[in-house]
């Protein structure tokens, strides 16, 4: 193994199309040499996020995700999570070089497309080797591990505290939904929908038995890209904040715009979107919308499309549980609730939409586990 002979690194990186996700394990060690090395590394990592001139846009510690009292390989400590935009990889290199990161890490657990794209640069510029893991394997292993370690809080679903209203309301504006823990003790089979820059859909039958069955290029990257074009916003957080204040019904053509009410024969409520952005060809409607409405419509369009594909696959494969992960769902309860409600609405309550507290970053835990044990 490339990790052989070193206590370090207890560090993993998932270099995605939009975000680079890092996780590291901070622990007290019985071995003073090892401990020294580790503290030095952690100092550098923390410095990177302090020094970065674009802090706030660049490196961000996800304190919310931190896991304490975790026991890995007989040692107890905390797992920290950090992310930065992959487009700022040059900043990372500059600081890693300045602090001679290669002295403390000789190898790094790496996954995502960037594990291939940046492998040579890490080797030549930083003297750090990659131990590469396939991102789908890692996602599933990481998910298994995080569900086990963070039980029972890790998995949750959205439920309707007012079930009477459930079937007369269209699957939108779901602010009244509440979160509930879900014990994913016996998870198989399930459909896994990973919403990153794009979307990947897996059918998972057992711990090592899965297939990538489908995907979509209309994913989190599409939402962010379109939202920047339509509203002039520049970050995901801004895009979500705009969407939270908007009304997509001013932008979309609804069933009631066409039928004057519900389309009763097929049980389609009047408030249902018949055509996403379908009112935007009309100058009157265009005058009547704000950037908030446009952001919301973009979010709802992308989310519904993903929900639709997920539903078709779950029905097609006769699998009743669908687990949604990926950073598109980060700080984005609008989409999570919409997915939760839409899956249950369109399947008449036969499908369960589940979500993870740690979104996709949990996959890094697998990397950590791999080189610690
Ligand atoms: P990837 O591995 O393709 O980078 P992720 O699971 O990290 O995929 O998800 C990336 C998506 O997450 C983006 O397209 C965007 O929709 C959303 N996102 C969430 N937080 C951020 C952020 N801080 N910066 C950019 N995109 C973000």
Boltz pocket constraint, residues with backbone or C-beta under 6 A from the ligand:
constraints:
  - pocket:
      binder: B
      contacts: [[A, 14], [A, 15], [A, 16], [A, 17], [A, 18], [A, 19], [A, 20], [A, 85], [A, 112], [A, 195], [A, 196], [A, 197], [A, 198], [A, 219], [A, 220], [A, 221], [A, 222], [A, 223], [A, 224], [A, 236], [A, 237], [A, 326], [A, 327], [A, 328], [A, 329], [A, 330], [A, 360]]
      max_distance: 6.0
